[in-house]
Amino acid sequence: MKQQEFLREAMSQLNMDRASFAQRLGCAKRALDKWLLPHDSNDFREMGEPIWNLIREIIAHENLKQEHEKLEKKVAKIS
């Protein structure tokens, strides 16, 4: 998957705009903007592997959190 597609999909999954996503990653919005540029742009920058991994972990964490919330609701209905 291309870097831009990965980032856009992650922002969509997390329901975050660029500013909030950059803040969550702990980077400047300008860095995120450069990662989102087309590969052939002069300002394009490759993300390092640690950023790819961080984003994957954030998504996994949010997915687990949502599953936990669903289970809590089921338990509350049973109780």
Disulfide bonds with the S-S distance in Angstrom:
none
